[in-house]
């Protein structure tokens, strides 16, 4: 028994720094945001009386509803496009690259070496009125004047976010594919399954944890992205995070901004749980 007590103390000693860090850096700020959302603010005066007024405004005001639905729509489109495009790359890297996989992974992670802000600015240059894309199309004679619908709208936000988060989708799918026992595919082939049938009955179900992980990794941050819609979205591409920043800044209404943030977290959390359960269900049915 004394040895167990000693082991328990040693275990607490090991996890205590991590626990303290999680409480101070994660739980405490989140608790403060939730607490703020039940208060009201009148310029510099902060009324700490508990109220649901901020949530009523966040849920009923048309502008907030529009921004929330737009954020979810953009995020879902980005997530679907990113995961669908990332799967073939991860599949090719796992099943067809026999050597130098480390080099391929290195090339996939190269975008991480540059600032996220810099990459967004580069897309602004590429998609601009006199940018690389329009200049190339005009030089090829495909268009007579620059296109105006590729920047400062939802299309630009989707394209920029999909590029920025592509590596985050490729890596978890690749890891899941690498864990698949190749003997299972050989057994399916021996039983007469063709390539397509093997993919849907063996490969995809076993890779589903990686697909779900990639989906959540892309979905959750993109809903709350602020920089990309600010720089390339224009008025038609702004998302809920931009409104939250306005409430904490120019509007000087931190409680309403906190209510919008909490609402976003709850909505994204519910969608994430639904995606996780759906992924498990689909993975089980495919096997």
C-alpha positions, 0 to 999 in steps of 0.5 A, a space after each residue: 500500500 505505501 508503494 501505491 501511495 508513492 506511485 500516486 504522488 509521483 504520478 500527480 507530480 508528473 501531471 500537475 504541471 500539465 494540469 496547471 497549464 491547462 487550467 491557467 491557459 485553457 480553462 480559465 480564459 474559457 470560463 471568463 468568456 462564459 462569465 462575460 457573456 452573462 453580463 452587460 456593458 454600457 461604455 466603460 460601466 460593466 454590470 455584473 448582474 446575470 442576464 440572458 439579454 446578450 444571448 437573446 440578441 445573438 440568437 435573434 438579430 438578423 445580422 448575427 444569424 446571417 454571419 453565423 450561417 455564412 461562417 458554417 457554410 464556408 467552413 463546411 465547404 472548405 472542410 469538404 473540399 479540403 478532405 476530398 482533395 487531401 484523401 487522394 494525396 494521402 492515399 498515393 503517398 501511403 500506397 504508391 510511394 515506396 521510398 522517400 516518404 519522408 521527403 514527401 511529408 517534408 514537402 507537404 509541411 513546407 507551407 508551415 514554414 511561412 506565416 499564415 498571414 503572408 500566405 493570405 496576402 499572397 492569395 490576395 495578390 494572386 486573385 487581385 484585379 491586376 493579380 497573377 490569375 487575371 494577368 495570366 488569363 488575359 495574356 492567354 487571350 481567355 478573357 478581355 478584362 479582369 475578373 471581379 468575382 474571384 476576390 472579396 467574396 466567399 469564393 476567395 475565402 473558401 479558396 484561401 482557407 482550403 489551401 491553408 488547411 490542406 496539410 492539416 487534412 493530408 497528415 491525419 489521413 496519411 497516418 490512418 492509411 499507414 496503419 492499415 494492415 496490407 494483408 487485409 487488402 490481399 485477403 480481400 483480393 484473394 476473395 475476389 474483390 476488385 480494386 473499387 470494392 476493396 477500397 470501399 470495404 477495407 481501405 475507406 472504413 479503416 481510414 475513417 478515423 483519419 478522415 474524421 480527424 481531418 474533418 474536425 481539424 479543418 472545420 473547427 478553426 475555419 469557423 472562427 477564422 478572422 484573418 482570411 475573411 478580413 483580408 480577402 472576403 470583403 463585405 460579402 465574405 465576413 464571418 462571425 469572428 469578424 463581428 466578435 472582434 468588432 464587439 470587443 473593439 469598436 463597439 465596446 460591448 465585450 459581453 455581446 462578443 462573448 455571447 457570440 463566441 460561446 454560441 459559436 463554440 456550442 454550435 461547432 461543438 454540436 456539429 463536431 460531435 455529430 460528425 464524429 458519431 456519423 464517421 463511426 457509424 459509416 465506418 462500421 457500416 462499410 466494414 
